Amino acid sequence: MNFTRWSARLPGTQRRTAARTDAGEAHSPGSASSVPAARGEFERHGERKGGRDGGDGRRARDGGTGKDGSPTGIPALEELGVRDVLDGLPALVALVYGQDHRVAYVNDAYTDAFGPREPGTAAAESCPELVELGLMPLMDQVLRSGKPRTVKSRKVQSATFGTAHALANGSATVTRDGSYTVTCTPVDISGSGGVLIFAADVTDHAEAAERLRASERRLRETAVALQRSLLPQELEQPDDLRVAATYQPGGTDAAVGGDWYDVITLGAGRTALVIGDVMGRGVRAAAVMGQLRTAVRAYARLDLPPHEVLQLLDGLAAEIDPSQIATCAYAVHDPNEGRLVYASAGHLPILVRAEDGTVARAAEPTGPPLGTGGWIHTSGTIDLAPGSTAVLYTDGLVERRSEDIDEGVASLERALAGAKGSPQVVCDRLIRAMGVTAEHDDDVAVLVLQHPARTGQAAELFHNAALDLLGGIEAAPRARAFASGVLSSWRFPVELRDLGVLATSELVANSLQHGTPPMRLRLRRTDRRLIIEVTDGDDHLPLRRHAEPADEAGRGISIVATIASSWGSRRTPGGGKAVWCEFALPH
């Protein structure tokens, strides 16, 4: 922008220039004290003697004329002075010149905000607000390039002075923080390079935006707090598995989702593992997640097969919130079988890394997400041999906008193949390998379980023994003798051995009276407990009931419940039932 040429066209500049020259106020262009344009005076430089029509500008002051010579009544541009225009602007305007950016002019709005500025002084010394706004390098760049530059919403502390009359009377100033969007435009001042600084006050907008961001931060913090409070504060650690989990909420620009996980001990050494993801964001998704997690724990206590748990959960999800759907994977580990029995409702496949580093992906069955209804879920199995590591995860770990989700799962498989160490170490390595950071755009939940391969002294703490019962009157004495011998070989204390034999006798007697063949007795010890389990072919589950003094039966389960740490029953997949009890081992 050529400021000299523009100002020469404004009205009255010819006479003001002549008057100033006659008074001897003009400085020579080359003098050291020359200031090209002080406050309100820069518009006088470079003006021509006559108006645009070669006269004294009288026609411009009288307004324009139409084609027929009649006046239009519209004032011409030459009616306005540069100072009149800039001083009337609500925006802050300053003009600097030279390589050291000396002050040539500041308008009234600038003076009201930051106070008067002495013409001819270097901006770096007399205008600390420009330094605080970070404009000095920007003005250097504008001078070099000759192109305008803009910076948005820069903060600076300003002093509000009020009117010139109040300032003359010594009125106190009010200091406040302001935000400005500043544009620096190159100008030509009497052949000297200069910069026109135009600063628009956007304090109200910036404060409103900050209030909105603060509100969003509080909402997100509330959702994160709710989410974390609904997740397990401490994971249950089964006897036969080592488990760890990680939850990481999305970055500040991503609302918290409804990812969750859980580990539930079912008794008799069996463990349920759950992971899920509620579709949605914020407090609402976290609240739905909490209800689903509570329901899963309740259904898991029924010791149902995985597909039946998801079937119940599907109906409940539709009742909780028909507009919300969720994915979920539910798996059960039985140490006697060495595998995971699982079912999935629209969730990503479970990955299992064998001891040799090969990774297997759980195949179908996979049904639609929870809450859709109309689907019959089924269960599948995947091996989990000693030395294996299984990973359950949500889509935030593998889903990227730039690639298909199958590619993300394949990347996770490659990362899992090389991930060794404890479950928590594996969690951390997978998070890093998949590029999940604090600014990730989605929340992530990862659940890792390991079935350790025990050798040496550790293996001596884990034993199994089983006996098939053919029925008849000899079954109970045979079961007692078998239990006594096995518990003695495991070097249990006499008191615990006697309690174990008594519980075995009662469970076998109950199975002989109310069950059908085939019957099987299984004893199992871990480093923490003794487990006794009897299976038969009848699927009617026993109930603990109050026996009257005259009753000859009905006391077996009550006796077991009294002497054991816990007991329970479940239906087996092939038909029939299993009744079990546990005894905690002394430290």
N, C-alpha and C positions, 0 to 999 in steps of 0.2 A: 504494500500500500504506500503510495507517494503522498505523504501527509502535506507536504508543501503545496503541491498542485491542487490538492483537495481544498485546503484552507484558503487559497487564493481566490476561489470562486464564491466565497461567502460574502454577505452584504456589508457595506460600510468599511471594508478593510482598506480601501484606497485612501479615504480621508484620514482614518486612524493612523495609517502608516506615515502619511505626509505630516500630520500633526506631531507624531512622535519624532520624526526626523528634524522638524523645525525646533523642537524643544531640546534637541541634542541628546536624546535618550538612547539612540541606537548605538550599539557596539560594533566595532569592526569584526568581520567574520573570523579573522585570524587571531584576535587578541586572546590572551590566556584566561581572562575573566569572563569571556563571552559565554552566555548561557543561551542556547538556541531557543528555548521556550520555557520560561518560568510559569508559575501557576497563572493560568488565564491569559498569558501573553504569547504563547507559541503560535496562535492563529494569525499573528500580525506579520510573521516572516514570509517572504516570498510573494506578497500581494502586489498586484499590478496597479498602475496608476488609474486606469479607467475600469468601468464595468464591462460586462460581457458584450454590451452593445456599443462599446467604445466611448460611452458618455460617463456620467457620474453615478449611474445606477438608479436614476430617478424612476425609469420605467419599471424596474424590478420592484421598487418599493410600492408603486401604485398598483401592482398586481398584473396578471397576464391579460391578454385580450383574445377574443375569439376571431373567427375568420372574417367577420364583418367589421372588426375593429372595436367592438364593444368590450368593456371590461368583464372579465370572468369572475372576479371576486375571490380568486384562489391566490393566496400569497405565494410568491416565487421563493425558491430555495435560497436565493441570495438574501432574503429577509433575515435569516437565522445566522447567528455567530457561532463559531465552534465552541467558545466558552459557554454560551447559552445552552447549547445542546448537551455538552458533557457534564456541566454542572447540574443540569436537571435530571441526569440519569440516576436511578436508585442504585445501580451497580457501581463498584469501585473502579475508578480509572486512574492510571498513572502513566506518565510518559518519561522514559529514560533514554539517554543517548550516549554514544561513545562506547569504547571497549570496557571501561570501568563502570558503565551504567550510571551515569550521573542523572540526578533528578531534574527534569524539565518542567513537570506539571503534575499535580494531583487534583482531582475534582473534589467537590464539597462532600460527597458520600465517603470518599477516602479519608478526608480530614475528620469527619464525624466519627469514623471507626478507629482511626489510628493517630489522629492529631495532625497538625500541620507539618510539612516537610520543607526544609530549606532548599531552594533551587540551587543547582550547581554542586551539591554534595553527592558523594558516592553512595549508591543505594545500599551497599554492603554495610556502611557505617550508620547512615541516617534512617534506614528502613529495615529494622530487624524483623519486621513481619514478613518481608519478602524472603529473608533467609530462612525463617521458621517454616514458611510454605515450601521451601526447597526450590525456589524459582531461579536462583542465580545460575546453576548449570543449564537450566532450560533456556534462559535468556541468551547465554553464550551460544547455545545450539541454534537458536532462532537467528542470531546475527550471522553465524557462519553459513547456515543453509538458506536463509532468506525465505523460510517457510514457517507458517504459524504452527504453534503447538498448544495443546490443551491438556490440563491435568484436572481430575475430578475430585471433588469433596476432600480437599486438604484442610486440616484443622490448624487454627492459629488463635492465639489469645489477643483479643482486641479490646480497646477502651472506647466506650460510647460517650461522646462529648456533648451531644445535643446541639442547640442552635449557636450561631456565632455570638449573639447577644449574651446568652448564658455563659459562653466561654469567656467573653470579655469581663463578665462580672465575677469570674472565678468560681463558677459552679463546679461541684465535685464530679469526677468521672466514675463510670461504672465499668468494671472489667468483666469480660465474659469470654467464653470460648466460642469461636465461630467456625463455620465450615464454608469453604468457598470453592467454586469451580472456576479455574483461571485459564484464560486464553492469552497467549503472548503472540503478538502480530508484528512483523518487521515493518518499520516506517522509515521515511527519508526526511530528515530535518536539516534543511539548508546544506544538503550534501553530506551530512554526517549520519551514519547508521544509528538507528534508534529502535526501541521496542515499545509498543503500546500494550499496556497491561490492562486487561479487562477482567474483573473478578465479580462474579455473581454470588450473592449470599444465598447459600443453600442450607443454612443452619437448621431451619425448621424441618426440611426434608431429611437431613442427616439424622436429626434427633428422632424423628418418627421412624426412620429405618432402624435406628439403634434400639428403640423401644420394641419394634417388631422382632428384631433378632433376639433381644433379651427374653421376650415372651416365648419365642420358639425354643430358646435354650432351656428355659424353665420347663416347658412342656416335654422336651426331649429328656431332660434329667429325671422328670417324674416317671416317664415311660421306662427309662433304663432302670431306675430304682425299683419300679413295680416288676419289671421283667426279671431282674436279679433276685428279688425277694421270692418270686414264684418258682425259680429254679432250685434244685437241691443245694442246700448250703454245704453239705458234705456228702459225697457219694458213699453208698453202702459198698463195702468191699467183701465180695463172696470169698469162700474158702478156696475155691479152685481157680478163680480168675483174678487178674489184676486189672483194674479199671481206672481210667482218667478221662476227664472231659474238659473242654474249653468253650467258653462263649465269648464272642467279641461283637459288640454292637457296631452298627455302621458308623461312618464318619459324621461330622457335624452337619453335613448337608443331606444326610440320609436319616429318615425317621426310623425309630426302633421297630423291629418286626416282631413276629410271634414265634421265634425258634425256641425249642425246648428239648430237653433230654432227661432221662431218668434211669436209675438202676434199682431193681426191686428184687429182694431175696424172697423166693417162694417157699422155701422149706425143702427138706430132703436133699439139700445141695443144689437145687435148681435155681436159676437166676433169670429174671426177665430184663431185657434191655430195650429202651424205647427212645426214639428220636422223632421229632415232628416239626412242622412249620405251618403256622397259620398265615394264610394269604392276606396281607394287609399291613398297615403301619400304625404305630402310635399306641396310645393307652388301650384303645379298643381291642387291637390284636393281642396285646399282652394279657388283657382280661380274659379273652376267649381261650388263650393258651393255658392260663391258670386253671380254668374249669375243665379243659380237656385232660390236663395232666392229673388233676385230682380224680377224674373219672377213670383214667387208665389204671391208677393205683388201686382203686376200688375193684375194678373188673379183674385186675391181676390177682387179687386175693382169692378170687373164685377158682384160680388155677385152671383156667380154661385154655384150650388150644389157641394159638395166635390168631387164626382167622375168625374165631368166635369173638375174641376180644374186639377186633376191628369191626365186626358186624354190629356189636352193641354200641361201639363208639360212633359209628356212622349215623345211627339213628339219633344219638344224643347230640351230635354236632349240628344236625338240622334243627333241633329244638332250641339249642342255645342261641343261634343266630343264623337264620336261613341265608343271609347275604354273605356269610363268611364260609369259606371252605378251607380245609387244611389237609396236608399230606402227613403220613405217619408210617413208620416202620416199627414193628413189634416182633421181637425175637426172644426165644427161650433157650437157655443152655442147660443141658442135663449132663453132668460129668460122667454118668454111666454110659452115655451114648457117644460122647466125643463129637458132637455136631450142634449146629444151631437150627432150630425149627423156627421159621419166620413167616410173616405175612406183611404185605405192603399195600398201603392205600395211596397210590400215586407218588410214592417217594422214590428217591434215587437208590440204586442197587447197593447192597452191602458188599464191601470188598474184604477179602481174606488173604493175607500174606502167609504162605507156608514157611516152614523153618529154612528151606533152601532158597527163599527169595522170590519164588513164583507167586503171582497174584491171581486169584480167581474172583470172578464177579458173580454174585448171586443172580440166578436166572429168574424167570417168572416163577410163581404167579405175582402179578401186580395189578391191583384193581384201581378204579378211579379214586380221586381224593375223597376224604370224609365230608359228609354233608350233601353229597350228590344223590344218594339213595338208589335203590333198584339194582344193586349189584351183590352177588354172592361171592364173598371172599374165600380164598383157599390158602392153605399153608404149603410151604416148600422147605427144603432142607439144604444146608451147605456144611461141609466138613469143617471142624475146628479141632484139629489134632493137637497134641502137646507141642509147644513151640510156635504155634500159630498166633497171628495178630489179626483181629477184625476191626474194621473202621465203619462207623455209621456217621453220616454227615448231612448237612442241609445244603440247599442249592447255592447259598452265598459263597461256599468254598470253591465251586467249580464253574459257576455260571458267569460268563463274560459277554458283554454286548457285541464284541468283535468276533466271536466264534460260537460254533454250535456247542450245546451243552455236552454232547457225546465226546467232543474233543477235550472238554474240561475234565470229564471223568477219566478219559485215557491219560491225561496229564497227571491226575491224582494217582492212577495205578502205577505210573512210572516213579512218582515220588515215593509211594509206599514201598515199592520194591527195594529201595535203598535206605529206607528209614528203619534204624535199629535203635535199641535202648528200651528204657522203661516206657509205659503207656504215656506218661506226661511228656517225655522227651519226643516220642513219636508225634503227639499232638502239636507240639511247638514246631517240629521240623516240617510237618505237612502245612501248617499255617504259613511258614516262611516260604516253602517251596512253591506254594500256589499264589504267592505275591499279595497276601492279605496284609494290609497295613491299617493304621489307625484311621486313615481317611477312606477306607473301603466303602463302596457305595451300597453295601447290603450287610445285614448282620449274619454271623457265621456261628454254627454250633458243630462241634466235632466230639464224638464219643469213641474212645479206643479201648478195646479189651484184649488181653493176652491170656492164652492158656499156657502157662509156663511148663517147660519140660524139666521135671524134677529128677535129680540123680543124687546118689550118695545118701547122706544123712537126711536131707530134705525129703527124699522119696520114702523113707521109712515112716514118715508121719502120715502117709496117704495109702490106704489099703482098701481093697474090696473083697468081699466073699459072698457067694450066693449058693442057695440050695433049692432044688426043685422038690416040691411037696406033692406026693401022689394021692394024698387023702387017706382016710381011714383013721382008726384009733391010734395007730403008731405015729401019725404025722406030728402031733404035738410033742411027745417025748423026744422024737428025733430032732425036731427043731430046737428044743431046749438044749440037748446035748451038743448040737452043732454050734449054737450061740455060745455056750460055755467054753467050748474048746477054742473057738476063734478069739473070743475076748481075752482068754488067758494068754494065747499066743501074741496078742497085741499088748500084753503086759499092762493091762488096766488094773487099777486098784480093786480090791475085793468088793468093796461096797458098790462101785460103779458096775462091776461085772455082774453082781447079783441083781441090780436094778435092770440091767440090759437083758438078762435072762427072763426076768419077770415080764418085762414089756414084750419080749418076743413071744412068750407063752400066751399072753392075752391077745395079741394081734393075730396069731395063728389060730387060736381058738375061735375068735370072731369070724375069721375067714372060713374056717371049717363049717361053722354053723350057718352063716348067712351067704357065703359065696359059692362059686362053682369052679371046677378045674378049668384051665391049669392054674396051680398056685405056686408061688415062688417067694422064698425068703431071701432078702438081700441085706447084708451088713456092710456099712461103710464107715471108715474113720478118716478124719482130716486132722489138721493141726489144731482144730478148735472144738470139734464135736464128734459124737458118735451118732450115726443115723441108722435106724432100723426100719425096714420097709417090707410090706407083704402085699403081693399083687394076686388077684384072682380074676375069673372070667365074668363076674357079675358086676353090673354098672350102677347098682344102688349104693349110694354113699352112706356110711354110718353116721349117726347123730348121737351126740352125748345127751343122755336123758337121766332124769332122777329116778332111781330104783327104790321101790318100797322095801321095808325090812323083810317082807314075806316073799319078795320076788326071787326066783332062782337064777335069773339072767338079767342082763342090762347093766352090769357093773364093769365090764371089761374096758370100754373106752374111758369111763370115769377114772378107773385105776391108772390107765396109761396117761391121761391128762394130768393126774395128780403127781405122778412120780417123774414125768419127763419135763424138759424145758419147754417143749412145744410139740404139737401134733397136728395132723391134717390129713386130708384125703383128696383125691382127684380122679377123674376118669382118664383112662389110658386111650391112646389113639386107636388101637385095634379093637376096642370094646373091653369092658371090664373096668376095674378100679385099682388104685393103689392107696394103701393106708400106711402112714409113717409117723414116726416120732423121733425126737432128737434129745440128746443129753449133752450139755456143755461139759467139756473136759476141764479138769482142774489145771491151773496155770503151772 
